Amino acid sequence: MWCRMRDDERKETWDEFRGLVNMSPADLEKWLDSEESKSAGQHKDGGESTGHASGRRILGILRTNKGDLSDDDYQHMRKVVGYIRRHLAQRPSGDVRDTRWRYSLMNWGHDPLD
């Protein structure tokens, strides 16, 4: 069972999340509406990809007042931080502008070209 996060854990999570999620809510929303976004990532049973669903959740977090975020929101933020860090470590060589690698990261709110 999950316990309430301490204030210092919330601050650390917030700082890491905001340091890695570098897309604005407007840019993320526009991206999530694109065909490239919808085609990136792993799809379960032909439905929405995990990253695309996470992007919608991230959008909600970005649009919520910090004081109104729940422990569940902070848990998702930690998941986002972990995903982005792992994915950045797997950067392919060459130009990544039009790659599934970049598109997947962008679904999680991080554009590696910014």
Biopython code that builds the backbone (N, CA, C, O; Angstrom):
import numpy as np
from Bio.PDB.StructureBuilder import StructureBuilder

atoms = [
    (1, "MET", "N", (0.839, -1.187, 0.000)),
    (1, "MET", "CA", (0.000, 0.000, 0.000)),
    (1, "MET", "C", (0.882, 1.248, 0.000)),
    (1, "MET", "O", (1.918, 1.287, 0.664)),
    (2, "TRP", "N", (0.470, 2.239, -0.732)),
    (2, "TRP", "CA", (1.233, 3.469, -0.896)),
    (2, "TRP", "C", (0.972, 4.416, 0.269)),
    (2, "TRP", "O", (-0.177, 4.614, 0.663)),
    (3, "CYS", "N", (2.021, 4.996, 0.817)),
    (3, "CYS", "CA", (1.904, 5.973, 1.896)),
    (3, "CYS", "C", (2.014, 7.378, 1.319)),
    (3, "CYS", "O", (2.561, 7.582, 0.236)),
    (4, "ARG", "N", (1.493, 8.323, 2.053)),
    (4, "ARG", "CA", (1.570, 9.717, 1.630)),
    (4, "ARG", "C", (3.020, 10.150, 1.493)),
    (4, "ARG", "O", (3.857, 9.841, 2.341)),
    (5, "MET", "N", (3.306, 10.872, 0.412)),
    (5, "MET", "CA", (4.671, 11.365, 0.179)),
    (5, "MET", "C", (4.984, 12.500, 1.145)),
    (5, "MET", "O", (4.129, 13.325, 1.467)),
    (6, "ARG", "N", (6.230, 12.515, 1.594)),
    (6, "ARG", "CA", (6.691, 13.626, 2.424)),
    (6, "ARG", "C", (6.868, 14.860, 1.538)),
    (6, "ARG", "O", (6.997, 14.755, 0.319)),
    (7, "ASP", "N", (6.871, 16.022, 2.177)),
    (7, "ASP", "CA", (7.015, 17.274, 1.423)),
    (7, "ASP", "C", (8.332, 17.323, 0.653)),
    (7, "ASP", "O", (8.366, 17.809, -0.478)),
    (8, "ASP", "N", (9.422, 16.821, 1.252)),
    (8, "ASP", "CA", (10.707, 16.860, 0.549)),
    (8, "ASP", "C", (10.692, 15.920, -0.661)),
    (8, "ASP", "O", (11.328, 16.213, -1.673)),
    (9, "GLU", "N", (9.973, 14.793, -0.566)),
    (9, "GLU", "CA", (9.849, 13.881, -1.706)),
    (9, "GLU", "C", (9.021, 14.527, -2.817)),
    (9, "GLU", "O", (9.338, 14.385, -3.998)),
    (10, "ARG", "N", (7.971, 15.228, -2.436)),
    (10, "ARG", "CA", (7.147, 15.939, -3.422)),
    (10, "ARG", "C", (7.980, 16.994, -4.141)),
    (10, "ARG", "O", (7.915, 17.119, -5.364)),
    (11, "LYS", "N", (8.768, 17.756, -3.371)),
    (11, "LYS", "CA", (9.584, 18.814, -3.983)),
    (11, "LYS", "C", (10.595, 18.212, -4.956)),
    (11, "LYS", "O", (10.758, 18.712, -6.069)),
    (12, "GLU", "N", (11.275, 17.141, -4.542)),
    (12, "GLU", "CA", (12.263, 16.496, -5.409)),
    (12, "GLU", "C", (11.599, 15.959, -6.683)),
    (12, "GLU", "O", (12.123, 16.122, -7.784)),
    (13, "THR", "N", (10.453, 15.325, -6.517)),
    (13, "THR", "CA", (9.727, 14.785, -7.672)),
    (13, "THR", "C", (9.303, 15.911, -8.602)),
    (13, "THR", "O", (9.481, 15.811, -9.816)),
    (14, "TRP", "N", (8.747, 16.976, -8.051)),
    (14, "TRP", "CA", (8.312, 18.122, -8.849)),
    (14, "TRP", "C", (9.488, 18.704, -9.641)),
    (14, "TRP", "O", (9.376, 18.953, -10.841)),
    (15, "ASP", "N", (10.614, 18.916, -8.954)),
    (15, "ASP", "CA", (11.774, 19.518, -9.604)),
    (15, "ASP", "C", (12.302, 18.633, -10.736)),
    (15, "ASP", "O", (12.639, 19.137, -11.808)),
    (16, "GLU", "N", (12.376, 17.328, -10.507)),
    (16, "GLU", "CA", (12.850, 16.413, -11.548)),
    (16, "GLU", "C", (11.867, 16.381, -12.724)),
    (16, "GLU", "O", (12.271, 16.433, -13.885)),
    (17, "PHE", "N", (10.594, 16.295, -12.408)),
    (17, "PHE", "CA", (9.553, 16.255, -13.442)),
    (17, "PHE", "C", (9.602, 17.508, -14.297)),
    (17, "PHE", "O", (9.602, 17.420, -15.525)),
    (18, "ARG", "N", (9.643, 18.671, -13.665)),
    (18, "ARG", "CA", (9.653, 19.925, -14.413)),
    (18, "ARG", "C", (10.968, 20.124, -15.158)),
    (18, "ARG", "O", (11.004, 20.836, -16.161)),
    (19, "GLY", "N", (12.045, 19.509, -14.684)),
    (19, "GLY", "CA", (13.321, 19.592, -15.387)),
    (19, "GLY", "C", (13.357, 18.741, -16.644)),
    (19, "GLY", "O", (14.080, 19.055, -17.589)),
    (20, "LEU", "N", (12.578, 17.664, -16.660)),
    (20, "LEU", "CA", (12.587, 16.749, -17.809)),
    (20, "LEU", "C", (11.407, 16.945, -18.751)),
    (20, "LEU", "O", (11.548, 16.760, -19.960)),
    (21, "VAL", "N", (10.258, 17.313, -18.225)),
    (21, "VAL", "CA", (9.096, 17.571, -19.081)),
    (21, "VAL", "C", (9.255, 19.000, -19.601)),
    (21, "VAL", "O", (8.936, 19.971, -18.915)),
    (22, "ASN", "N", (9.757, 19.096, -20.828)),
    (22, "ASN", "CA", (10.117, 20.410, -21.372)),
    (22, "ASN", "C", (9.133, 20.919, -22.421)),
    (22, "ASN", "O", (9.376, 21.950, -23.048)),
    (23, "MET", "N", (8.035, 20.210, -22.615)),
    (23, "MET", "CA", (7.021, 20.674, -23.571)),
    (23, "MET", "C", (5.942, 21.441, -22.805)),
    (23, "MET", "O", (5.532, 21.034, -21.718)),
    (24, "SER", "N", (5.493, 22.538, -23.377)),
    (24, "SER", "CA", (4.415, 23.306, -22.755)),
    (24, "SER", "C", (3.107, 22.521, -22.890)),
    (24, "SER", "O", (2.999, 21.647, -23.750)),
    (25, "PRO", "N", (2.120, 22.823, -22.055)),
    (25, "PRO", "CA", (0.834, 22.138, -22.208)),
    (25, "PRO", "C", (0.257, 22.286, -23.619)),
    (25, "PRO", "O", (-0.288, 21.328, -24.168)),
    (26, "ALA", "N", (0.373, 23.472, -24.202)),
    (26, "ALA", "CA", (-0.169, 23.692, -25.551)),
    (26, "ALA", "C", (0.575, 22.846, -26.584)),
    (26, "ALA", "O", (-0.048, 22.249, -27.461)),
    (27, "ASP", "N", (1.909, 22.792, -26.482)),
    (27, "ASP", "CA", (2.694, 21.988, -27.427)),
    (27, "ASP", "C", (2.419, 20.503, -27.249)),
    (27, "ASP", "O", (2.304, 19.771, -28.233)),
    (28, "LEU", "N", (2.312, 20.050, -26.002)),
    (28, "LEU", "CA", (2.039, 18.637, -25.739)),
    (28, "LEU", "C", (0.651, 18.263, -26.258)),
    (28, "LEU", "O", (0.479, 17.206, -26.865)),
    (29, "GLU", "N", (-0.320, 19.111, -26.025)),
    (29, "GLU", "CA", (-1.674, 18.824, -26.509)),
    (29, "GLU", "C", (-1.707, 18.733, -28.034)),
    (29, "GLU", "O", (-2.326, 17.827, -28.592)),
    (30, "LYS", "N", (-1.044, 19.668, -28.701)),
    (30, "LYS", "CA", (-0.983, 19.650, -30.166)),
    (30, "LYS", "C", (-0.293, 18.376, -30.640)),
    (30, "LYS", "O", (-0.751, 17.734, -31.585)),
    (31, "TRP", "N", (0.815, 18.007, -29.980)),
    (31, "TRP", "CA", (1.551, 16.801, -30.348)),
    (31, "TRP", "C", (0.676, 15.564, -30.181)),
    (31, "TRP", "O", (0.638, 14.712, -31.069)),
    (32, "LEU", "N", (-0.030, 15.454, -29.054)),
    (32, "LEU", "CA", (-0.845, 14.266, -28.775)),
    (32, "LEU", "C", (-1.968, 14.089, -29.798)),
    (32, "LEU", "O", (-2.470, 12.981, -29.982)),
    (33, "ASP", "N", (-2.359, 15.171, -30.460)),
    (33, "ASP", "CA", (-3.402, 15.094, -31.491)),
    (33, "ASP", "C", (-2.848, 14.653, -32.847)),
    (33, "ASP", "O", (-3.618, 14.394, -33.772)),
    (34, "SER", "N", (-1.523, 14.565, -32.975)),
    (34, "SER", "CA", (-0.917, 14.240, -34.272)),
    (34, "SER", "C", (-0.908, 12.732, -34.529)),
    (34, "SER", "O", (-0.950, 11.927, -33.599)),
    (35, "GLU", "N", (-0.854, 12.375, -35.800)),
    (35, "GLU", "CA", (-0.772, 10.958, -36.172)),
    (35, "GLU", "C", (0.544, 10.336, -35.716)),
    (35, "GLU", "O", (0.579, 9.165, -35.337)),
    (36, "GLU", "N", (1.642, 11.123, -35.751)),
    (36, "GLU", "CA", (2.936, 10.612, -35.307)),
    (36, "GLU", "C", (2.876, 10.206, -33.842)),
    (36, "GLU", "O", (3.422, 9.174, -33.452)),
    (37, "SER", "N", (2.216, 11.018, -33.041)),
    (37, "SER", "CA", (2.082, 10.707, -31.620)),
    (37, "SER", "C", (1.275, 9.435, -31.411)),
    (37, "SER", "O", (1.649, 8.570, -30.618)),
    (38, "LYS", "N", (0.182, 9.333, -32.118)),
    (38, "LYS", "CA", (-0.712, 8.177, -31.938)),
    (38, "LYS", "C", (-0.089, 6.874, -32.415)),
    (38, "LYS", "O", (-0.478, 5.797, -31.963)),
    (39, "SER", "N", (0.886, 6.965, -33.336)),
    (39, "SER", "CA", (1.496, 5.742, -33.868)),
    (39, "SER", "C", (2.720, 5.301, -33.068)),
    (39, "SER", "O", (3.175, 4.168, -33.227)),
    (40, "ALA", "N", (3.260, 6.161, -32.220)),
    (40, "ALA", "CA", (4.479, 5.835, -31.470)),
    (40, "ALA", "C", (4.169, 5.001, -30.231)),
    (40, "ALA", "O", (3.088, 5.104, -29.651)),
    (41, "GLY", "N", (5.117, 4.188, -29.843)),
    (41, "GLY", "CA", (5.005, 3.448, -28.597)),
    (41, "GLY", "C", (4.359, 2.090, -28.744)),
    (41, "GLY", "O", (4.003, 1.660, -29.841)),
    (42, "GLN", "N", (4.217, 1.421, -27.608)),
    (42, "GLN", "CA", (3.630, 0.083, -27.574)),
    (42, "GLN", "C", (2.125, 0.198, -27.372)),
    (42, "GLN", "O", (1.655, 0.839, -26.431)),
    (43, "HIS", "N", (1.381, -0.434, -28.270)),
    (43, "HIS", "CA", (-0.078, -0.401, -28.212)),
    (43, "HIS", "C", (-0.594, -1.710, -27.636)),
    (43, "HIS", "O", (-0.150, -2.792, -28.020)),
    (44, "LYS", "N", (-1.528, -1.597, -26.720)),
    (44, "LYS", "CA", (-2.145, -2.781, -26.129)),
    (44, "LYS", "C", (-3.449, -3.069, -26.863)),
    (44, "LYS", "O", (-4.338, -2.219, -26.918)),
    (45, "ASP", "N", (-3.557, -4.249, -27.415)),
    (45, "ASP", "CA", (-4.782, -4.696, -28.077)),
    (45, "ASP", "C", (-5.275, -3.713, -29.133)),
    (45, "ASP", "O", (-6.480, -3.537, -29.307)),
    (46, "GLY", "N", (-4.338, -3.069, -29.841)),
    (46, "GLY", "CA", (-4.713, -2.145, -30.902)),
    (46, "GLY", "C", (-5.244, -0.810, -30.410)),
    (46, "GLY", "O", (-5.674, 0.018, -31.214)),
    (47, "GLY", "N", (-5.222, -0.588, -29.103)),
    (47, "GLY", "CA", (-5.729, 0.662, -28.533)),
    (47, "GLY", "C", (-4.640, 1.707, -28.400)),
    (47, "GLY", "O", (-3.643, 1.688, -29.121)),
    (48, "GLU", "N", (-4.850, 2.604, -27.477)),
    (48, "GLU", "CA", (-3.925, 3.703, -27.236)),
    (48, "GLU", "C", (-2.615, 3.182, -26.635)),
    (48, "GLU", "O", (-2.626, 2.275, -25.803)),
    (49, "SER", "N", (-1.492, 3.759, -27.059)),
    (49, "SER", "CA", (-0.196, 3.342, -26.516)),
    (49, "SER", "C", (-0.055, 3.829, -25.075)),
    (49, "SER", "O", (-0.716, 4.776, -24.648)),
    (50, "THR", "N", (0.823, 3.154, -24.347)),
    (50, "THR", "CA", (1.095, 3.522, -22.956)),
    (50, "THR", "C", (1.589, 4.964, -22.879)),
    (50, "THR", "O", (1.154, 5.730, -22.019)),
    (51, "GLY", "N", (2.502, 5.330, -23.782)),
    (51, "GLY", "CA", (3.055, 6.682, -23.774)),
    (51, "GLY", "C", (2.018, 7.746, -24.093)),
    (51, "GLY", "O", (2.031, 8.826, -23.502)),
    (52, "HIS", "N", (1.120, 7.445, -25.025)),
    (52, "HIS", "CA", (0.083, 8.416, -25.382)),
    (52, "HIS", "C", (-0.853, 8.642, -24.193)),
    (52, "HIS", "O", (-1.226, 9.778, -23.898)),
    (53, "ALA", "N", (-1.227, 7.561, -23.516)),
    (53, "ALA", "CA", (-2.077, 7.693, -22.327)),
    (53, "ALA", "C", (-1.348, 8.480, -21.244)),
    (53, "ALA", "O", (-1.951, 9.307, -20.559)),
    (54, "SER", "N", (-0.047, 8.223, -21.092)),
    (54, "SER", "CA", (0.742, 8.965, -20.116)),
    (54, "SER", "C", (0.784, 10.446, -20.484)),
    (54, "SER", "O", (0.692, 11.307, -19.609)),
    (55, "GLY", "N", (0.921, 10.741, -21.766)),
    (55, "GLY", "CA", (0.944, 12.134, -22.211)),
    (55, "GLY", "C", (-0.327, 12.878, -21.836)),
    (55, "GLY", "O", (-0.283, 14.043, -21.443)),
    (56, "ARG", "N", (-1.461, 12.195, -21.961)),
    (56, "ARG", "CA", (-2.726, 12.832, -21.564)),
    (56, "ARG", "C", (-2.734, 13.089, -20.057)),
    (56, "ARG", "O", (-3.227, 14.119, -19.597)),
    (57, "ARG", "N", (-2.185, 12.147, -19.301)),
    (57, "ARG", "CA", (-2.108, 12.313, -17.841)),
    (57, "ARG", "C", (-1.155, 13.455, -17.487)),
    (57, "ARG", "O", (-1.450, 14.260, -16.604)),
    (58, "ILE", "N", (-0.020, 13.524, -18.172)),
    (58, "ILE", "CA", (0.950, 14.603, -17.956)),
    (58, "ILE", "C", (0.299, 15.956, -18.247)),
    (58, "ILE", "O", (0.495, 16.920, -17.506)),
    (59, "LEU", "N", (-0.460, 16.018, -19.310)),
    (59, "LEU", "CA", (-1.162, 17.251, -19.664)),
    (59, "LEU", "C", (-2.058, 17.697, -18.509)),
    (59, "LEU", "O", (-2.090, 18.877, -18.161)),
    (60, "GLY", "N", (-2.777, 16.758, -17.925)),
    (60, "GLY", "CA", (-3.621, 17.075, -16.771)),
    (60, "GLY", "C", (-2.809, 17.577, -15.595)),
    (60, "GLY", "O", (-3.215, 18.525, -14.923)),
    (61, "ILE", "N", (-1.666, 16.956, -15.335)),
    (61, "ILE", "CA", (-0.794, 17.380, -14.232)),
    (61, "ILE", "C", (-0.284, 18.793, -14.483)),
    (61, "ILE", "O", (-0.291, 19.625, -13.576)),
    (62, "LEU", "N", (0.159, 19.070, -15.706)),
    (62, "LEU", "CA", (0.674, 20.405, -16.031)),
    (62, "LEU", "C", (-0.385, 21.485, -15.881)),
    (62, "LEU", "O", (-0.065, 22.641, -15.602)),
    (63, "ARG", "N", (-1.628, 21.115, -16.065)),
    (63, "ARG", "CA", (-2.722, 22.086, -15.993)),
    (63, "ARG", "C", (-3.377, 22.157, -14.611)),
    (63, "ARG", "O", (-4.365, 22.867, -14.422)),
    (64, "THR", "N", (-2.829, 21.428, -13.665)),
    (64, "THR", "CA", (-3.355, 21.420, -12.300)),
    (64, "THR", "C", (-2.474, 22.304, -11.428)),
    (64, "THR", "O", (-1.251, 22.297, -11.565)),
    (65, "ASN", "N", (-3.095, 23.064, -10.532)),
    (65, "ASN", "CA", (-2.310, 23.846, -9.583)),
    (65, "ASN", "C", (-1.464, 22.897, -8.745)),
    (65, "ASN", "O", (-1.947, 21.855, -8.300)),
    (66, "LYS", "N", (-0.226, 23.250, -8.535)),
    (66, "LYS", "CA", (0.709, 22.387, -7.819)),
    (66, "LYS", "C", (0.138, 21.928, -6.480)),
    (66, "LYS", "O", (0.290, 20.764, -6.110)),
    (67, "GLY", "N", (-0.506, 22.816, -5.765)),
    (67, "GLY", "CA", (-1.070, 22.484, -4.456)),
    (67, "GLY", "C", (-2.231, 21.506, -4.522)),
    (67, "GLY", "O", (-2.609, 20.923, -3.506)),
    (68, "ASP", "N", (-2.798, 21.322, -5.701)),
    (68, "ASP", "CA", (-3.939, 20.418, -5.864)),
    (68, "ASP", "C", (-3.534, 19.033, -6.368)),
    (68, "ASP", "O", (-4.393, 18.174, -6.565)),
    (69, "LEU", "N", (-2.240, 18.809, -6.578)),
    (69, "LEU", "CA", (-1.787, 17.509, -7.077)),
    (69, "LEU", "C", (-1.886, 16.456, -5.977)),
    (69, "LEU", "O", (-1.593, 16.730, -4.813)),
    (70, "SER", "N", (-2.296, 15.269, -6.352)),
    (70, "SER", "CA", (-2.459, 14.164, -5.403)),
    (70, "SER", "C", (-1.189, 13.321, -5.333)),
    (70, "SER", "O", (-0.288, 13.462, -6.160)),
    (71, "ASP", "N", (-1.132, 12.450, -4.341)),
    (71, "ASP", "CA", (-0.008, 11.513, -4.269)),
    (71, "ASP", "C", (0.026, 10.641, -5.521)),
    (71, "ASP", "O", (1.105, 10.289, -5.998)),
    (72, "ASP", "N", (-1.128, 10.294, -6.051)),
    (72, "ASP", "CA", (-1.186, 9.509, -7.283)),
    (72, "ASP", "C", (-0.561, 10.285, -8.446)),
    (72, "ASP", "O", (0.139, 9.705, -9.276)),
    (73, "ASP", "N", (-0.812, 11.587, -8.504)),
    (73, "ASP", "CA", (-0.178, 12.429, -9.522)),
    (73, "ASP", "C", (1.336, 12.405, -9.360)),
    (73, "ASP", "O", (2.071, 12.278, -10.340)),
    (74, "TYR", "N", (1.797, 12.527, -8.117)),
    (74, "TYR", "CA", (3.243, 12.502, -7.876)),
    (74, "TYR", "C", (3.844, 11.148, -8.229)),
    (74, "TYR", "O", (4.970, 11.089, -8.723)),
    (75, "GLN", "N", (3.126, 10.071, -7.991)),
    (75, "GLN", "CA", (3.606, 8.746, -8.384)),
    (75, "GLN", "C", (3.753, 8.677, -9.900)),
    (75, "GLN", "O", (4.726, 8.122, -10.412)),
    (76, "HIS", "N", (2.779, 9.247, -10.619)),
    (76, "HIS", "CA", (2.900, 9.241, -12.082)),
    (76, "HIS", "C", (4.079, 10.100, -12.524)),
    (76, "HIS", "O", (4.786, 9.748, -13.468)),
    (77, "MET", "N", (4.291, 11.212, -11.853)),
    (77, "MET", "CA", (5.426, 12.072, -12.180)),
    (77, "MET", "C", (6.740, 11.311, -12.006)),
    (77, "MET", "O", (7.656, 11.472, -12.813)),
    (78, "ARG", "N", (6.841, 10.491, -10.970)),
    (78, "ARG", "CA", (8.051, 9.688, -10.759)),
    (78, "ARG", "C", (8.224, 8.671, -11.890)),
    (78, "ARG", "O", (9.339, 8.423, -12.350)),
    (79, "LYS", "N", (7.116, 8.092, -12.326)),
    (79, "LYS", "CA", (7.153, 7.150, -13.442)),
    (79, "LYS", "C", (7.651, 7.854, -14.708)),
    (79, "LYS", "O", (8.462, 7.301, -15.451)),
    (80, "VAL", "N", (7.169, 9.063, -14.947)),
    (80, "VAL", "CA", (7.571, 9.859, -16.115)),
    (80, "VAL", "C", (9.073, 10.144, -16.064)),
    (80, "VAL", "O", (9.773, 9.978, -17.063)),
    (81, "VAL", "N", (9.562, 10.571, -14.907)),
    (81, "VAL", "CA", (10.985, 10.871, -14.739)),
    (81, "VAL", "C", (11.822, 9.628, -15.062)),
    (81, "VAL", "O", (12.810, 9.717, -15.790)),
    (82, "GLY", "N", (11.432, 8.491, -14.527)),
    (82, "GLY", "CA", (12.165, 7.255, -14.774)),
    (82, "GLY", "C", (12.166, 6.874, -16.240)),
    (82, "GLY", "O", (13.197, 6.487, -16.789)),
    (83, "TYR", "N", (10.997, 6.986, -16.878)),
    (83, "TYR", "CA", (10.903, 6.638, -18.293)),
    (83, "TYR", "C", (11.796, 7.545, -19.139)),
    (83, "TYR", "O", (12.565, 7.065, -19.972)),
    (84, "ILE", "N", (11.692, 8.845, -18.924)),
    (84, "ILE", "CA", (12.467, 9.786, -19.739)),
    (84, "ILE", "C", (13.961, 9.534, -19.559)),
    (84, "ILE", "O", (14.706, 9.520, -20.538)),
    (85, "ARG", "N", (14.405, 9.336, -18.326)),
    (85, "ARG", "CA", (15.834, 9.086, -18.092)),
    (85, "ARG", "C", (16.303, 7.816, -18.798)),
    (85, "ARG", "O", (17.348, 7.819, -19.448)),
    (86, "ARG", "N", (15.538, 6.734, -18.675)),
    (86, "ARG", "CA", (15.926, 5.478, -19.329)),
    (86, "ARG", "C", (15.957, 5.638, -20.846)),
    (86, "ARG", "O", (16.872, 5.159, -21.515)),
    (87, "HIS", "N", (14.947, 6.314, -21.374)),
    (87, "HIS", "CA", (14.842, 6.464, -22.823)),
    (87, "HIS", "C", (15.962, 7.359, -23.375)),
    (87, "HIS", "O", (16.505, 7.084, -24.444)),
    (88, "LEU", "N", (16.303, 8.423, -22.649)),
    (88, "LEU", "CA", (17.389, 9.300, -23.086)),
    (88, "LEU", "C", (18.711, 8.543, -23.150)),
    (88, "LEU", "O", (19.548, 8.829, -24.006)),
    (89, "ALA", "N", (18.904, 7.580, -22.251)),
    (89, "ALA", "CA", (20.135, 6.792, -22.233)),
    (89, "ALA", "C", (20.247, 5.883, -23.460)),
    (89, "ALA", "O", (21.327, 5.369, -23.751)),
    (90, "GLN", "N", (19.147, 5.682, -24.173)),
    (90, "GLN", "CA", (19.132, 4.810, -25.348)),
    (90, "GLN", "C", (19.112, 5.607, -26.656)),
    (90, "GLN", "O", (18.711, 5.089, -27.698)),
    (91, "ARG", "N", (19.544, 6.859, -26.595)),
    (91, "ARG", "CA", (19.510, 7.721, -27.788)),
    (91, "ARG", "C", (20.248, 7.069, -28.958)),
    (91, "ARG", "O", (21.403, 6.664, -28.826)),
    (92, "PRO", "N", (19.572, 6.973, -30.102)),
    (92, "PRO", "CA", (20.249, 6.415, -31.272)),
    (92, "PRO", "C", (21.227, 7.436, -31.860)),
    (92, "PRO", "O", (21.134, 8.632, -31.584)),
    (93, "SER", "N", (22.153, 6.949, -32.664)),
    (93, "SER", "CA", (23.097, 7.863, -33.304)),
    (93, "SER", "C", (22.422, 8.546, -34.488)),
    (93, "SER", "O", (21.412, 8.069, -35.006)),
    (94, "GLY", "N", (22.987, 9.645, -34.896)),
    (94, "GLY", "CA", (22.473, 10.357, -36.066)),
    (94, "GLY", "C", (21.347, 11.318, -35.730)),
    (94, "GLY", "O", (21.083, 11.625, -34.567)),
    (95, "ASP", "N", (20.700, 11.776, -36.773)),
    (95, "ASP", "CA", (19.600, 12.725, -36.659)),
    (95, "ASP", "C", (18.368, 12.016, -36.103)),
    (95, "ASP", "O", (17.902, 11.031, -36.676)),
    (96, "VAL", "N", (17.846, 12.513, -34.991)),
    (96, "VAL", "CA", (16.697, 11.860, -34.345)),
    (96, "VAL", "C", (15.371, 12.584, -34.614)),
    (96, "VAL", "O", (14.332, 12.212, -34.069)),
    (97, "ARG", "N", (15.418, 13.616, -35.456)),
    (97, "ARG", "CA", (14.235, 14.465, -35.661)),
    (97, "ARG", "C", (12.970, 13.667, -35.983)),
    (97, "ARG", "O", (11.936, 13.889, -35.352)),
    (98, "ASP", "N", (13.023, 12.764, -36.926)),
    (98, "ASP", "CA", (11.829, 12.029, -37.359)),
    (98, "ASP", "C", (11.911, 10.550, -36.981)),
    (98, "ASP", "O", (11.679, 9.671, -37.812)),
    (99, "THR", "N", (12.243, 10.291, -35.721)),
    (99, "THR", "CA", (12.394, 8.905, -35.274)),
    (99, "THR", "C", (11.307, 8.529, -34.267)),
    (99, "THR", "O", (10.764, 9.386, -33.570)),
    (100, "ARG", "N", (11.005, 7.245, -34.205)),
    (100, "ARG", "CA", (10.063, 6.744, -33.202)),
    (100, "ARG", "C", (10.610, 6.992, -31.791)),
    (100, "ARG", "O", (9.843, 7.183, -30.847)),
    (101, "TRP", "N", (11.934, 6.988, -31.655)),
    (101, "TRP", "CA", (12.562, 7.264, -30.358)),
    (101, "TRP", "C", (12.149, 8.647, -29.856)),
    (101, "TRP", "O", (11.721, 8.798, -28.712)),
    (102, "ARG", "N", (12.281, 9.651, -30.720)),
    (102, "ARG", "CA", (11.890, 11.016, -30.333)),
    (102, "ARG", "C", (10.390, 11.101, -30.108)),
    (102, "ARG", "O", (9.940, 11.705, -29.135)),
    (103, "TYR", "N", (9.618, 10.501, -30.996)),
    (103, "TYR", "CA", (8.157, 10.566, -30.874)),
    (103, "TYR", "C", (7.687, 9.942, -29.565)),
    (103, "TYR", "O", (6.764, 10.449, -28.927)),
    (104, "SER", "N", (8.318, 8.852, -29.169)),
    (104, "SER", "CA", (7.953, 8.211, -27.912)),
    (104, "SER", "C", (8.260, 9.133, -26.729)),
    (104, "SER", "O", (7.441, 9.273, -25.821)),
    (105, "LEU", "N", (9.424, 9.752, -26.742)),
    (105, "LEU", "CA", (9.763, 10.703, -25.673)),
    (105, "LEU", "C", (8.785, 11.871, -25.633)),
    (105, "LEU", "O", (8.388, 12.321, -24.558)),
    (106, "MET", "N", (8.406, 12.351, -26.793)),
    (106, "MET", "CA", (7.485, 13.482, -26.841)),
    (106, "MET", "C", (6.115, 13.100, -26.267)),
    (106, "MET", "O", (5.436, 13.945, -25.684)),
    (107, "ASN", "N", (5.709, 11.852, -26.424)),
    (107, "ASN", "CA", (4.458, 11.413, -25.797)),
    (107, "ASN", "C", (4.541, 11.521, -24.280)),
    (107, "ASN", "O", (3.520, 11.674, -23.610)),
    (108, "TRP", "N", (5.746, 11.444, -23.741)),
    (108, "TRP", "CA", (5.969, 11.563, -22.304)),
    (108, "TRP", "C", (6.331, 12.995, -21.906)),
    (108, "TRP", "O", (6.755, 13.232, -20.775)),
    (109, "GLY", "N", (6.166, 13.955, -22.829)),
    (109, "GLY", "CA", (6.344, 15.368, -22.510)),
    (109, "GLY", "C", (7.741, 15.909, -22.667)),
    (109, "GLY", "O", (8.009, 17.040, -22.260)),
    (110, "HIS", "N", (8.657, 15.122, -23.255)),
    (110, "HIS", "CA", (10.036, 15.572, -23.414)),
    (110, "HIS", "C", (10.421, 15.578, -24.887)),
    (110, "HIS", "O", (10.383, 14.541, -25.549)),
    (111, "ASP", "N", (10.793, 16.746, -25.397)),
    (111, "ASP", "CA", (11.313, 16.833, -26.762)),
    (111, "ASP", "C", (12.830, 16.950, -26.681)),
    (111, "ASP", "O", (13.346, 17.978, -26.242)),
    (112, "PRO", "N", (13.556, 15.905, -27.100)),
    (112, "PRO", "CA", (15.014, 15.940, -26.976)),
    (112, "PRO", "C", (15.685, 16.989, -27.856)),
    (112, "PRO", "O", (16.881, 17.241, -27.707)),
    (113, "LEU", "N", (14.942, 17.598, -28.763)),
    (113, "LEU", "CA", (15.519, 18.629, -29.626)),
    (113, "LEU", "C", (15.384, 20.023, -29.020)),
    (113, "LEU", "O", (15.909, 20.989, -29.573)),
    (114, "ASP", "N", (14.704, 20.135, -27.917)),
    (114, "ASP", "CA", (14.561, 21.450, -27.255)),
    (114, "ASP", "C", (15.676, 21.700, -26.282)),
    (114, "ASP", "O", (15.713, 22.750, -25.641)),
]
sb = StructureBuilder()
sb.init_structure("model")
sb.init_model(0)
sb.init_chain("A")
sb.init_seg("    ")
for serial, (resi, resn, name, xyz) in enumerate(atoms, 1):
    if name == "N":
        sb.init_residue(resn, " ", resi, " ")
    sb.init_atom(name, np.array(xyz, "f"), 0.0, 1.0, " ", f" {name:<3s}", serial, name[0])
structure = sb.get_structure()
